[in-house]
Amino acid sequence: MAVKMKNASGMIEISNEVIATVVGGAATDVFGIVGMASKNQIKDNINEILRKENYSRGVVVRQEENGIAVDVYTIVSYGTKISEVSRNVQEKVKYNLETMLGITANSVNVFVQGVRVLPD
């Protein structure tokens, strides 16, 4: 499934893989995020932090009437305020989707799949 937008020049179709890459990149840029986690923890491996090429396994995109809804599965750094980090992820994901792809995110749901202690 892909997001389709129509303009005066024709049709633009953006695949969910592209959206997941933009969302994953935005989420991992936020301070306090260790990485992306898989939405299917048991099937994919519970301890795995996803690399850039696998961000689509940690992002769910659903098309709605006038935008999209995004679910982001993350791993947070120990010692950070989870609510603040999650809010920052929501804001950064919405901003990047609007500026890079021209897509409005109606909702960005952040699911914290784990907490990691980072070595000093």
GROMACS elastic network, one bead per residue, 0.5 to 0.9 nm:
[ bonds ]
;  ai    aj funct       b0    kb
    1    15     6  0.67608   500
    1    16     6  0.66155   500
    1    62     6  0.88820   500
    1    63     6  0.87081   500
    2    13     6  0.62860   500
    2    14     6  0.55245   500
    2    16     6  0.54538   500
    2    17     6  0.86690   500
    2    63     6  0.81328   500
    3    12     6  0.81785   500
    3    13     6  0.56732   500
    3    14     6  0.52128   500
    3    15     6  0.63514   500
    3    16     6  0.72937   500
    3    19     6  0.89033   500
    3    62     6  0.89793   500
    3    63     6  0.67249   500
    3    67     6  0.87145   500
    3    68     6  0.82231   500
    3   103     6  0.85908   500
    4    11     6  0.70028   500
    4    12     6  0.57083   500
    4    14     6  0.64438   500
    4    15     6  0.86784   500
    5    10     6  0.86370   500
    5    11     6  0.58719   500
    5    12     6  0.51065   500
    5    13     6  0.63898   500
    5    14     6  0.83591   500
    5   103     6  0.87996   500
    6     9     6  0.80174   500
    6    10     6  0.59188   500
    6    12     6  0.61681   500
    6    13     6  0.86821   500
    7    10     6  0.54607   500
    7    11     6  0.63039   500
    7    12     6  0.78231   500
    8    11     6  0.83876   500
   14    17     6  0.83377   500
   14    18     6  0.66658   500
   14    19     6  0.72885   500
   14   101     6  0.82705   500
   15    18     6  0.54609   500
   15    19     6  0.66192   500
   15    20     6  0.87622   500
   16    20     6  0.59359   500
   16    21     6  0.84994   500
   16    56     6  0.76708   500
   16    60     6  0.84051   500
   16    61     6  0.65920   500
   16    62     6  0.89795   500
   17    20     6  0.50418   500
   17    21     6  0.61730   500
   17    22     6  0.87193   500
   17    55     6  0.81265   500
   17    56     6  0.58173   500
   18    21     6  0.51332   500
   18    22     6  0.63438   500
   18    23     6  0.86325   500
   18    56     6  0.84974   500
   19    22     6  0.51865   500
   19    23     6  0.60884   500
   19    24     6  0.84811   500
   19    56     6  0.83478   500
   19    59     6  0.87532   500
   19    61     6  0.77382   500
   19    97     6  0.76633   500
   19   101     6  0.81246   500
   20    23     6  0.50156   500
   20    24     6  0.58537   500
   20    25     6  0.83494   500
   20    54     6  0.89445   500
   20    55     6  0.59333   500
   20    57     6  0.83962   500
   20    58     6  0.79930   500
   20    59     6  0.56542   500
   20    60     6  0.75535   500
   20    61     6  0.75187   500
   20    70     6  0.88941   500
   20    72     6  0.89644   500
   21    24     6  0.51215   500
   21    25     6  0.59845   500
   21    26     6  0.84816   500
   21    52     6  0.70366   500
   21    53     6  0.77078   500
   21    54     6  0.82942   500
   21    55     6  0.57684   500
   21    56     6  0.66958   500
   21    59     6  0.86577   500
   22    25     6  0.52045   500
   22    26     6  0.61531   500
   22    27     6  0.86116   500
   22    55     6  0.89004   500
   22    93     6  0.78593   500
   22    96     6  0.71115   500
   22    97     6  0.70471   500
   22   100     6  0.81335   500
   22   101     6  0.87020   500
   23    26     6  0.51598   500
   23    27     6  0.61022   500
   23    28     6  0.86577   500
   23    55     6  0.81891   500
   23    59     6  0.74711   500
   23    70     6  0.84406   500
   23    72     6  0.77550   500
   23    92     6  0.86050   500
   23    93     6  0.55361   500
   23    94     6  0.84907   500
   23    96     6  0.75257   500
   23    97     6  0.73069   500
   24    27     6  0.50851   500
   24    28     6  0.61113   500
   24    29     6  0.85788   500
   24    35     6  0.85698   500
   24    36     6  0.69341   500
   24    52     6  0.74301   500
   24    55     6  0.55842   500
   24    56     6  0.78969   500
   24    58     6  0.78184   500
   24    59     6  0.72864   500
   24    72     6  0.77635   500
   24    93     6  0.82722   500
   25    28     6  0.53567   500
   25    29     6  0.62970   500
   25    52     6  0.74732   500
   25    55     6  0.82336   500
   25    93     6  0.86353   500
   26    29     6  0.53131   500
   26    30     6  0.69904   500
   26    89     6  0.72869   500
   26    92     6  0.59387   500
   26    93     6  0.54800   500
   26    95     6  0.88912   500
   26    96     6  0.67243   500
   26    97     6  0.89663   500
   27    30     6  0.56484   500
   27    33     6  0.71770   500
   27    35     6  0.80042   500
   27    36     6  0.78652   500
   27    72     6  0.80196   500
   27    74     6  0.79892   500
   27    88     6  0.84751   500
   27    89     6  0.52657   500
   27    90     6  0.80855   500
   27    92     6  0.69874   500
   27    93     6  0.64644   500
   28    31     6  0.78180   500
   28    32     6  0.86055   500
   28    33     6  0.57147   500
   28    34     6  0.69753   500
   28    35     6  0.56711   500
   28    36     6  0.70732   500
   28    74     6  0.84753   500
   28    89     6  0.83295   500
   29    32     6  0.88973   500
   29    33     6  0.75078   500
   29    89     6  0.85852   500
   29    92     6  0.85884   500
   30    33     6  0.59192   500
   30    85     6  0.72990   500
   30    88     6  0.67732   500
   30    89     6  0.62774   500
   30    92     6  0.76879   500
   31    34     6  0.83688   500
   31    77     6  0.87466   500
   31    80     6  0.89097   500
   31    85     6  0.71362   500
   31    88     6  0.85265   500
   32    75     6  0.87801   500
   32    76     6  0.57647   500
   32    77     6  0.51241   500
   32    78     6  0.80832   500
   32    79     6  0.85755   500
   32    80     6  0.60802   500
   32    81     6  0.82764   500
   32    82     6  0.82189   500
   32    85     6  0.61121   500
   33    36     6  0.79655   500
   33    74     6  0.69718   500
   33    75     6  0.60441   500
   33    77     6  0.58496   500
   33    85     6  0.73152   500
   33    86     6  0.87977   500
   33    89     6  0.86252   500
   34    49     6  0.81087   500
   34    74     6  0.76981   500
   34    75     6  0.55169   500
   34    76     6  0.53803   500
   34    77     6  0.55945   500
   34   115     6  0.83658   500
   34   116     6  0.72293   500
   34   118     6  0.83732   500
   35    49     6  0.57427   500
   35    50     6  0.66938   500
   35    51     6  0.80660   500
   35    73     6  0.89858   500
   35    74     6  0.60020   500
   35    75     6  0.54292   500
   35    76     6  0.73339   500
   35    77     6  0.89581   500
   36    48     6  0.86931   500
   36    49     6  0.56960   500
   36    50     6  0.53096   500
   36    51     6  0.76977   500
   36    52     6  0.89127   500
   36    55     6  0.68761   500
   36    57     6  0.87788   500
   36    58     6  0.60205   500
   36    59     6  0.85526   500
   36    72     6  0.79272   500
   36    73     6  0.59814   500
   36    75     6  0.59185   500
   36    76     6  0.89601   500
   36   113     6  0.88023   500
   37    40     6  0.86296   500
   37    41     6  0.76120   500
   37    46     6  0.81702   500
   37    47     6  0.82225   500
   37    48     6  0.67505   500
   37    49     6  0.54481   500
   37    50     6  0.58894   500
   37    55     6  0.83503   500
   37    57     6  0.77738   500
   37    58     6  0.53594   500
   37    59     6  0.87829   500
   37    72     6  0.85233   500
   37    73     6  0.52836   500
   37    74     6  0.50387   500
   37    75     6  0.61044   500
   37   112     6  0.84200   500
   37   113     6  0.65132   500
   37   114     6  0.81617   500
   38    41     6  0.54542   500
   38    42     6  0.89350   500
   38    43     6  0.89321   500
   38    44     6  0.66950   500
   38    45     6  0.78977   500
   38    46     6  0.77360   500
   38    48     6  0.76128   500
   38    49     6  0.77232   500
   38    50     6  0.70543   500
   38    54     6  0.88799   500
   38    55     6  0.82753   500
   38    56     6  0.86224   500
   38    57     6  0.53112   500
   38    59     6  0.79563   500
   38    73     6  0.65035   500
   38    74     6  0.81095   500
   38   113     6  0.82913   500
   39    44     6  0.84337   500
   39    57     6  0.63007   500
   39    58     6  0.51058   500
   39    59     6  0.72030   500
   39    60     6  0.80812   500
   39    72     6  0.83412   500
   39    73     6  0.61145   500
   39   111     6  0.89296   500
   39   113     6  0.84173   500
   40    43     6  0.55252   500
   40    44     6  0.59209   500
   40    45     6  0.80854   500
   40    46     6  0.82635   500
   40    57     6  0.78810   500
   40    58     6  0.82121   500
   41    44     6  0.54095   500
   41    45     6  0.55273   500
   41    47     6  0.80113   500
   41    48     6  0.84976   500
   41   113     6  0.84057   500
   42    45     6  0.56248   500
   42    46     6  0.57063   500
   43    46     6  0.79724   500
   44    48     6  0.78912   500
   44    57     6  0.88109   500
   45    48     6  0.57291   500
   46    49     6  0.87619   500
   46   113     6  0.89204   500
   47   114     6  0.87020   500
   49    74     6  0.87561   500
   49    75     6  0.77804   500
   50    53     6  0.79075   500
   50    54     6  0.57023   500
   50    55     6  0.62103   500
   50    57     6  0.78889   500
   50    58     6  0.75549   500
   51    54     6  0.54247   500
   51    55     6  0.65293   500
   52    55     6  0.54786   500
   52    56     6  0.87916   500
   53    56     6  0.78328   500
   54    57     6  0.57709   500
   54    58     6  0.76233   500
   55    58     6  0.53735   500
   55    59     6  0.64853   500
   56    59     6  0.51522   500
   56    60     6  0.73362   500
   57    60     6  0.78143   500
   57    73     6  0.89047   500
   58    71     6  0.81590   500
   58    72     6  0.61939   500
   58    73     6  0.51973   500
   58    74     6  0.75331   500
   59    70     6  0.69732   500
   59    71     6  0.56039   500
   59    73     6  0.63608   500
   60    69     6  0.81765   500
   60    70     6  0.56713   500
   60    72     6  0.67603   500
   60    73     6  0.86562   500
   61    68     6  0.67876   500
   61    69     6  0.59298   500
   61    71     6  0.66066   500
   61    72     6  0.89916   500
   62    67     6  0.88913   500
   62    68     6  0.56120   500
   62    69     6  0.51423   500
   62    70     6  0.64223   500
   62    71     6  0.85520   500
   63    66     6  0.82456   500
   63    67     6  0.63521   500
   63    69     6  0.63799   500
   63    70     6  0.88021   500
   64    67     6  0.53245   500
   64    68     6  0.51070   500
   64    69     6  0.68474   500
   64   106     6  0.81585   500
   65    68     6  0.78235   500
   66   104     6  0.75910   500
   66   105     6  0.88259   500
   66   106     6  0.79214   500
   67   103     6  0.64328   500
   67   105     6  0.55460   500
   67   106     6  0.58594   500
   67   107     6  0.89292   500
   68   103     6  0.75092   500
   68   104     6  0.64851   500
   68   106     6  0.57314   500
   68   107     6  0.72165   500
   68   108     6  0.88430   500
   69   104     6  0.88843   500
   69   105     6  0.57711   500
   69   106     6  0.55948   500
   69   108     6  0.60752   500
   69   109     6  0.78951   500
   70   105     6  0.71058   500
   70   106     6  0.82155   500
   70   107     6  0.62333   500
   70   109     6  0.61483   500
   70   110     6  0.84913   500
   71   107     6  0.83028   500
   71   108     6  0.58916   500
   71   110     6  0.59864   500
   71   111     6  0.72646   500
   72    89     6  0.87929   500
   72    90     6  0.89422   500
   72   108     6  0.72587   500
   72   109     6  0.60891   500
   72   111     6  0.60023   500
   72   112     6  0.84231   500
   73   109     6  0.85480   500
   73   110     6  0.60989   500
   73   112     6  0.59771   500
   73   113     6  0.62843   500
   74    86     6  0.89816   500
   74   110     6  0.72154   500
   74   111     6  0.61714   500
   74   112     6  0.50214   500
   74   113     6  0.57575   500
   74   114     6  0.72582   500
   75   111     6  0.86186   500
   75   112     6  0.57442   500
   75   113     6  0.55925   500
   75   115     6  0.56107   500
   75   116     6  0.69578   500
   76    79     6  0.89209   500
   76    80     6  0.76126   500
   76    82     6  0.71329   500
   76    85     6  0.79609   500
   76    86     6  0.89128   500
   76   112     6  0.67915   500
   76   113     6  0.80740   500
   76   114     6  0.63349   500
   76   116     6  0.62857   500
   76   117     6  0.89155   500
   77    80     6  0.61418   500
   77    82     6  0.86280   500
   77   114     6  0.86415   500
   77   115     6  0.55910   500
   77   116     6  0.50751   500
   77   117     6  0.61043   500
   77   118     6  0.67788   500
   78    81     6  0.86161   500
   78    82     6  0.89592   500
   78   115     6  0.56178   500
   78   116     6  0.54292   500
   78   117     6  0.50240   500
   78   118     6  0.72254   500
   79    82     6  0.86611   500
   79   117     6  0.81118   500
   80    83     6  0.88659   500
   80    84     6  0.81465   500
   80    85     6  0.73184   500
   81    84     6  0.54678   500
   81    85     6  0.62504   500
   81    86     6  0.86507   500
   82    85     6  0.51336   500
   82    86     6  0.59976   500
   82    87     6  0.85230   500
   82   112     6  0.82073   500
   83    86     6  0.51675   500
   83    87     6  0.61604   500
   83    88     6  0.86607   500
   84    87     6  0.51083   500
   84    88     6  0.62157   500
   84    89     6  0.86595   500
   85    88     6  0.51056   500
   85    89     6  0.62686   500
   85    90     6  0.87752   500
   86    89     6  0.50060   500
   86    90     6  0.62996   500
   86    91     6  0.87820   500
   86   109     6  0.87681   500
   86   110     6  0.61373   500
   86   111     6  0.83335   500
   86   112     6  0.81961   500
   87    90     6  0.50733   500
   87    91     6  0.63381   500
   87    92     6  0.86718   500
   87   110     6  0.83467   500
   88    91     6  0.51815   500
   88    92     6  0.60809   500
   88    93     6  0.84793   500
   89    92     6  0.51968   500
   89    93     6  0.59530   500
   89    94     6  0.84743   500
   89   108     6  0.85192   500
   89   110     6  0.75597   500
   90    93     6  0.53372   500
   90    94     6  0.61828   500
   90    95     6  0.85994   500
   90   107     6  0.83253   500
   90   108     6  0.55713   500
   90   109     6  0.73186   500
   90   110     6  0.71836   500
   91    94     6  0.52808   500
   91    95     6  0.61252   500
   91    96     6  0.86413   500
   91   108     6  0.84848   500
   92    95     6  0.51118   500
   92    96     6  0.60632   500
   92    97     6  0.85377   500
   93    96     6  0.52419   500
   93    97     6  0.61057   500
   93    98     6  0.86073   500
   93   105     6  0.83573   500
   93   108     6  0.75064   500
   94    97     6  0.53175   500
   94    98     6  0.62745   500
   94    99     6  0.86994   500
   94   103     6  0.86631   500
   94   104     6  0.71806   500
   94   105     6  0.57719   500
   94   106     6  0.85113   500
   94   107     6  0.83518   500
   94   108     6  0.73278   500
   95    98     6  0.52893   500
   95    99     6  0.61212   500
   95   100     6  0.83706   500
   95   104     6  0.88747   500
   95   105     6  0.88868   500
   96    99     6  0.51941   500
   96   100     6  0.55942   500
   96   101     6  0.76078   500
   96   102     6  0.88128   500
   97   100     6  0.55298   500
   97   101     6  0.53227   500
   97   102     6  0.62836   500
   97   103     6  0.55272   500
   97   104     6  0.67573   500
   97   105     6  0.71481   500
   98   101     6  0.57727   500
   98   103     6  0.50105   500
   98   104     6  0.57000   500
   98   105     6  0.77219   500
   99   102     6  0.57587   500
   99   103     6  0.80564   500
  100   103     6  0.82226   500
  101   104     6  0.88216   500
  104   107     6  0.89458   500
  105   108     6  0.67504   500
  112   115     6  0.77991   500
